[in-house]
Amino acid sequence: KLSVSRDKAALNVEERLINAYNRIRGNAGNGLAVVKVKRGACGGCFNIVPHQRQADIKDQKKIIVCEHCGRILADVEDAGLSKK
């Protein structure tokens, strides 16, 4: 069911982006090509993502990849810390 949904969604994406996604997914040990930034670190390799990169990810104007593992960074999860 998920494969059918994935294939249907892929029809609306450029072929070069699908090829890049499949390449990244194949190289990742756990099969995750797209991950979140959690507590300032990549959700795939757990290396620190610089603050400027996190801001670029939040802007969602271009595809940002992790400098260490090459996974696509999709979202920045806040640490849940509030400043008072």
PyMOL CGO cylinders between C-alpha atoms (Angstrom):
from pymol import cmd
from pymol.cgo import CYLINDER

trace = [
    CYLINDER, 0.00, 0.00, 0.00, 2.81, 2.41, 0.90, 0.3, 1, 1, 1, 1, 1, 1,
    CYLINDER, 2.81, 2.41, 0.90, 4.76, 1.52, -2.24, 0.3, 1, 1, 1, 1, 1, 1,
    CYLINDER, 4.76, 1.52, -2.24, 1.77, 2.39, -4.42, 0.3, 1, 1, 1, 1, 1, 1,
    CYLINDER, 1.77, 2.39, -4.42, 1.35, 5.69, -2.58, 0.3, 1, 1, 1, 1, 1, 1,
    CYLINDER, 1.35, 5.69, -2.58, 5.08, 6.43, -2.96, 0.3, 1, 1, 1, 1, 1, 1,
    CYLINDER, 5.08, 6.43, -2.96, 5.05, 5.67, -6.69, 0.3, 1, 1, 1, 1, 1, 1,
    CYLINDER, 5.05, 5.67, -6.69, 2.01, 7.90, -7.19, 0.3, 1, 1, 1, 1, 1, 1,
    CYLINDER, 2.01, 7.90, -7.19, 3.67, 10.80, -5.34, 0.3, 1, 1, 1, 1, 1, 1,
    CYLINDER, 3.67, 10.80, -5.34, 6.91, 10.30, -7.31, 0.3, 1, 1, 1, 1, 1, 1,
    CYLINDER, 6.91, 10.30, -7.31, 5.11, 11.17, -10.54, 0.3, 1, 1, 1, 1, 1, 1,
    CYLINDER, 5.11, 11.17, -10.54, 4.98, 14.82, -9.39, 0.3, 1, 1, 1, 1, 1, 1,
    CYLINDER, 4.98, 14.82, -9.39, 8.72, 15.07, -8.66, 0.3, 1, 1, 1, 1, 1, 1,
    CYLINDER, 8.72, 15.07, -8.66, 11.57, 15.71, -11.10, 0.3, 1, 1, 1, 1, 1, 1,
    CYLINDER, 11.57, 15.71, -11.10, 13.36, 12.54, -12.20, 0.3, 1, 1, 1, 1, 1, 1,
    CYLINDER, 13.36, 12.54, -12.20, 16.80, 13.82, -11.11, 0.3, 1, 1, 1, 1, 1, 1,
    CYLINDER, 16.80, 13.82, -11.11, 15.48, 14.37, -7.57, 0.3, 1, 1, 1, 1, 1, 1,
    CYLINDER, 15.48, 14.37, -7.57, 13.95, 10.88, -7.42, 0.3, 1, 1, 1, 1, 1, 1,
    CYLINDER, 13.95, 10.88, -7.42, 17.26, 9.40, -8.62, 0.3, 1, 1, 1, 1, 1, 1,
    CYLINDER, 17.26, 9.40, -8.62, 19.18, 11.33, -5.95, 0.3, 1, 1, 1, 1, 1, 1,
    CYLINDER, 19.18, 11.33, -5.95, 16.70, 10.22, -3.28, 0.3, 1, 1, 1, 1, 1, 1,
    CYLINDER, 16.70, 10.22, -3.28, 17.00, 6.56, -4.32, 0.3, 1, 1, 1, 1, 1, 1,
    CYLINDER, 17.00, 6.56, -4.32, 20.81, 6.80, -4.32, 0.3, 1, 1, 1, 1, 1, 1,
    CYLINDER, 20.81, 6.80, -4.32, 20.88, 8.31, -0.83, 0.3, 1, 1, 1, 1, 1, 1,
    CYLINDER, 20.88, 8.31, -0.83, 18.38, 5.75, 0.44, 0.3, 1, 1, 1, 1, 1, 1,
    CYLINDER, 18.38, 5.75, 0.44, 20.47, 2.91, -0.96, 0.3, 1, 1, 1, 1, 1, 1,
    CYLINDER, 20.47, 2.91, -0.96, 23.64, 4.22, 0.69, 0.3, 1, 1, 1, 1, 1, 1,
    CYLINDER, 23.64, 4.22, 0.69, 22.04, 4.73, 4.11, 0.3, 1, 1, 1, 1, 1, 1,
    CYLINDER, 22.04, 4.73, 4.11, 22.48, 1.78, 6.43, 0.3, 1, 1, 1, 1, 1, 1,
    CYLINDER, 22.48, 1.78, 6.43, 18.96, 2.01, 7.83, 0.3, 1, 1, 1, 1, 1, 1,
    CYLINDER, 18.96, 2.01, 7.83, 17.28, 3.01, 4.55, 0.3, 1, 1, 1, 1, 1, 1,
    CYLINDER, 17.28, 3.01, 4.55, 16.37, 6.52, 5.71, 0.3, 1, 1, 1, 1, 1, 1,
    CYLINDER, 16.37, 6.52, 5.71, 17.12, 9.15, 3.10, 0.3, 1, 1, 1, 1, 1, 1,
    CYLINDER, 17.12, 9.15, 3.10, 15.18, 11.99, 4.75, 0.3, 1, 1, 1, 1, 1, 1,
    CYLINDER, 15.18, 11.99, 4.75, 15.65, 12.79, 8.44, 0.3, 1, 1, 1, 1, 1, 1,
    CYLINDER, 15.65, 12.79, 8.44, 14.84, 15.51, 10.97, 0.3, 1, 1, 1, 1, 1, 1,
    CYLINDER, 14.84, 15.51, 10.97, 17.31, 17.63, 12.88, 0.3, 1, 1, 1, 1, 1, 1,
    CYLINDER, 17.31, 17.63, 12.88, 16.74, 16.72, 16.52, 0.3, 1, 1, 1, 1, 1, 1,
    CYLINDER, 16.74, 16.72, 16.52, 18.36, 18.71, 19.32, 0.3, 1, 1, 1, 1, 1, 1,
    CYLINDER, 18.36, 18.71, 19.32, 20.73, 20.31, 16.84, 0.3, 1, 1, 1, 1, 1, 1,
    CYLINDER, 20.73, 20.31, 16.84, 21.97, 17.04, 15.34, 0.3, 1, 1, 1, 1, 1, 1,
    CYLINDER, 21.97, 17.04, 15.34, 21.27, 15.08, 12.15, 0.3, 1, 1, 1, 1, 1, 1,
    CYLINDER, 21.27, 15.08, 12.15, 18.71, 12.34, 12.75, 0.3, 1, 1, 1, 1, 1, 1,
    CYLINDER, 18.71, 12.34, 12.75, 20.76, 9.94, 10.63, 0.3, 1, 1, 1, 1, 1, 1,
    CYLINDER, 20.76, 9.94, 10.63, 24.39, 10.28, 11.73, 0.3, 1, 1, 1, 1, 1, 1,
    CYLINDER, 24.39, 10.28, 11.73, 23.89, 12.40, 14.89, 0.3, 1, 1, 1, 1, 1, 1,
    CYLINDER, 23.89, 12.40, 14.89, 26.55, 14.95, 13.94, 0.3, 1, 1, 1, 1, 1, 1,
    CYLINDER, 26.55, 14.95, 13.94, 25.91, 18.58, 14.87, 0.3, 1, 1, 1, 1, 1, 1,
    CYLINDER, 25.91, 18.58, 14.87, 24.15, 20.71, 12.24, 0.3, 1, 1, 1, 1, 1, 1,
    CYLINDER, 24.15, 20.71, 12.24, 25.31, 24.36, 12.34, 0.3, 1, 1, 1, 1, 1, 1,
    CYLINDER, 25.31, 24.36, 12.34, 22.71, 26.99, 13.29, 0.3, 1, 1, 1, 1, 1, 1,
    CYLINDER, 22.71, 26.99, 13.29, 22.85, 28.64, 9.86, 0.3, 1, 1, 1, 1, 1, 1,
    CYLINDER, 22.85, 28.64, 9.86, 22.09, 25.30, 8.17, 0.3, 1, 1, 1, 1, 1, 1,
    CYLINDER, 22.09, 25.30, 8.17, 19.16, 24.82, 10.57, 0.3, 1, 1, 1, 1, 1, 1,
    CYLINDER, 19.16, 24.82, 10.57, 17.84, 28.25, 9.58, 0.3, 1, 1, 1, 1, 1, 1,
    CYLINDER, 17.84, 28.25, 9.58, 18.16, 27.31, 5.88, 0.3, 1, 1, 1, 1, 1, 1,
    CYLINDER, 18.16, 27.31, 5.88, 16.20, 24.11, 6.53, 0.3, 1, 1, 1, 1, 1, 1,
    CYLINDER, 16.20, 24.11, 6.53, 13.44, 26.05, 8.27, 0.3, 1, 1, 1, 1, 1, 1,
    CYLINDER, 13.44, 26.05, 8.27, 13.21, 28.44, 5.30, 0.3, 1, 1, 1, 1, 1, 1,
    CYLINDER, 13.21, 28.44, 5.30, 12.39, 25.46, 3.02, 0.3, 1, 1, 1, 1, 1, 1,
    CYLINDER, 12.39, 25.46, 3.02, 13.68, 27.25, -0.08, 0.3, 1, 1, 1, 1, 1, 1,
    CYLINDER, 13.68, 27.25, -0.08, 16.11, 24.54, -1.18, 0.3, 1, 1, 1, 1, 1, 1,
    CYLINDER, 16.11, 24.54, -1.18, 17.06, 20.96, -0.38, 0.3, 1, 1, 1, 1, 1, 1,
    CYLINDER, 17.06, 20.96, -0.38, 19.69, 20.80, 2.36, 0.3, 1, 1, 1, 1, 1, 1,
    CYLINDER, 19.69, 20.80, 2.36, 21.79, 17.68, 2.90, 0.3, 1, 1, 1, 1, 1, 1,
    CYLINDER, 21.79, 17.68, 2.90, 23.86, 16.67, 5.91, 0.3, 1, 1, 1, 1, 1, 1,
    CYLINDER, 23.86, 16.67, 5.91, 27.53, 17.51, 5.44, 0.3, 1, 1, 1, 1, 1, 1,
    CYLINDER, 27.53, 17.51, 5.44, 28.57, 14.22, 7.04, 0.3, 1, 1, 1, 1, 1, 1,
    CYLINDER, 28.57, 14.22, 7.04, 26.21, 11.47, 5.87, 0.3, 1, 1, 1, 1, 1, 1,
    CYLINDER, 26.21, 11.47, 5.87, 24.54, 13.06, 2.83, 0.3, 1, 1, 1, 1, 1, 1,
    CYLINDER, 24.54, 13.06, 2.83, 20.96, 12.51, 4.02, 0.3, 1, 1, 1, 1, 1, 1,
    CYLINDER, 20.96, 12.51, 4.02, 18.29, 15.10, 3.21, 0.3, 1, 1, 1, 1, 1, 1,
    CYLINDER, 18.29, 15.10, 3.21, 17.46, 17.26, 6.23, 0.3, 1, 1, 1, 1, 1, 1,
    CYLINDER, 17.46, 17.26, 6.23, 13.72, 17.89, 6.17, 0.3, 1, 1, 1, 1, 1, 1,
    CYLINDER, 13.72, 17.89, 6.17, 12.76, 19.63, 9.39, 0.3, 1, 1, 1, 1, 1, 1,
    CYLINDER, 12.76, 19.63, 9.39, 14.22, 21.11, 12.55, 0.3, 1, 1, 1, 1, 1, 1,
    CYLINDER, 14.22, 21.11, 12.55, 12.70, 19.86, 15.76, 0.3, 1, 1, 1, 1, 1, 1,
    CYLINDER, 12.70, 19.86, 15.76, 12.96, 22.38, 18.59, 0.3, 1, 1, 1, 1, 1, 1,
    CYLINDER, 12.96, 22.38, 18.59, 14.68, 21.24, 21.77, 0.3, 1, 1, 1, 1, 1, 1,
    CYLINDER, 14.68, 21.24, 21.77, 11.63, 22.29, 23.78, 0.3, 1, 1, 1, 1, 1, 1,
    CYLINDER, 11.63, 22.29, 23.78, 13.65, 24.75, 25.86, 0.3, 1, 1, 1, 1, 1, 1,
    CYLINDER, 13.65, 24.75, 25.86, 11.93, 28.02, 26.54, 0.3, 1, 1, 1, 1, 1, 1,
    CYLINDER, 11.93, 28.02, 26.54, 13.84, 31.22, 27.20, 0.3, 1, 1, 1, 1, 1, 1,
    CYLINDER, 13.84, 31.22, 27.20, 12.56, 33.35, 30.05, 0.3, 1, 1, 1, 1, 1, 1,
]
cmd.load_cgo(trace, "trace")
